[in-house]
Structures are given as C-alpha cells and as structure tokens.
Amino acid sequence: MAKTHEIKVQRREDEGKGASRRLRHAGNVPAIVYGGDLKPVSIQLNHNDVWLASQHDWFYSSILDLSLNGDVQKVLLRDMQRHPYKQQIMHMDFQRISENEVLRATVPLHFVNEEKSPAGKSADVVVTHELKEVHVACLPKDLPESIEVDLSELKVGDIVYLSDLKLPTGVEIPELKLGKEHDDAVVTAKHGKEDAEAEAPAEGAEKEEK
C-alpha cells in the first residue's frame, strides 16, 4: 500500500505576478491543483513546510494529501519551479489522481550493497549509475516511494538493465513494451582502464584533425 503524506494548503484568491510576489514575501508558495472532474484551483502553501518536505524523495514520487480545511484531495507533484540561486520554491503544480485509474510517475532508484559486490570491492572497477530514477505506471495504491536495486552480485563487465529491476506487484515500466531498444542500462561495471582506452582513439583523432 502506497504511503500518503499530508500537506496543508490554503485557497488563493488573488492571482497574477504581483499577487504571487506578495505571497512569496509573506513566506508562502503559489501553486495550482488541476485534473480530474474538478476545475483548476489556485492554492498557497507554507514555504518552510514545503521546503523541508522537498528534501525527501517521497515528495516527488508519493501520493500527497492536500488538505484544505479538512477537505483532502489526493495529488502528485507534477512541476516545481525553483529560484535560480536562492533556496526558494517559486511555484508548484499538483495533479489530482483517481484511485481507480492507472497513473504514470517518476520513482527514484535506491542502490544497495554495491560495496559488498565483487565489482564494488575491486579498486580498478568503475561502477556507474546510468539512471537515478525510472518512469512507472500503476494504480495509486501500488505506487512505490522508491525502487531498490540490489547490487550485491554485481561483477566486472555486468550491465543491469531496466528489465532486470525487481518491481513491486502491480508496477510496470511502460518503456519496456516499446521494444528491446528501450531496455536502457541502469548500472554498468567496467575496468577503469577500459574507459581510458575508449577515450584514447578519440583524442588521437582530434590531434590529427588539428
């Protein structure tokens, strides 16, 4: 069962750039909720509360309970705009979900036991995490906060693909239905010298061109 997290919000009556600036100066974040059979609603959230929540992976992949004076709507975060250099969230978009409709979401990957693996114990082996998150489809009740990737058996030369991931019950990766060319690498383990040798011809070619 997917966990839910409650976020308290307030309705936002004033809209426009000026109103949004005033909200931010007052320590709030302007946002919008859309989707489902209801009209889009403008809301505001406490910046400190939502900033703390944004430091956790679950904030981006879990079902959130937006609570407006006790009226709860289940949503997913679909977009978040940050200030280019300040630690400030500028705007957020939330999409309503239906418990009986399949949703698509991005879920973070958590890599475990890499240091215990044969590849992880080898000083000359470079283990690369090619992907840090994956797009999944499932019912809201089956949405995982993360997907664990166990690397305890990883050896030099191994490649872990999307199709190798152990997905929770009811969860699938839509891209895998599109063909083998969409079965992307998630983790690779190579000797460090292989990368250096692969780069060497390219560097030589650059010198010849000059």
Secondary structure, 3 states (H helix, E strand, C coil): CCCEEEEEEEECCCCCHHHHHHHHHCCEEEEEEECCCCCCEEEEEEHHHHHHHCCCCHHHHCEEEEEECCEEEEEEEEEEEECCCCCCEEEEEEEECCCCCCEEEEEEEEEECHHHCHHHHCCCEEEEECCCEEEEEECHHHCCCCEEEECCCCCCCCEEEHHHCCCCCCCECHHHHHCHHHCCEEEEEEEHHHHHHHHHHHHHHHHHHC
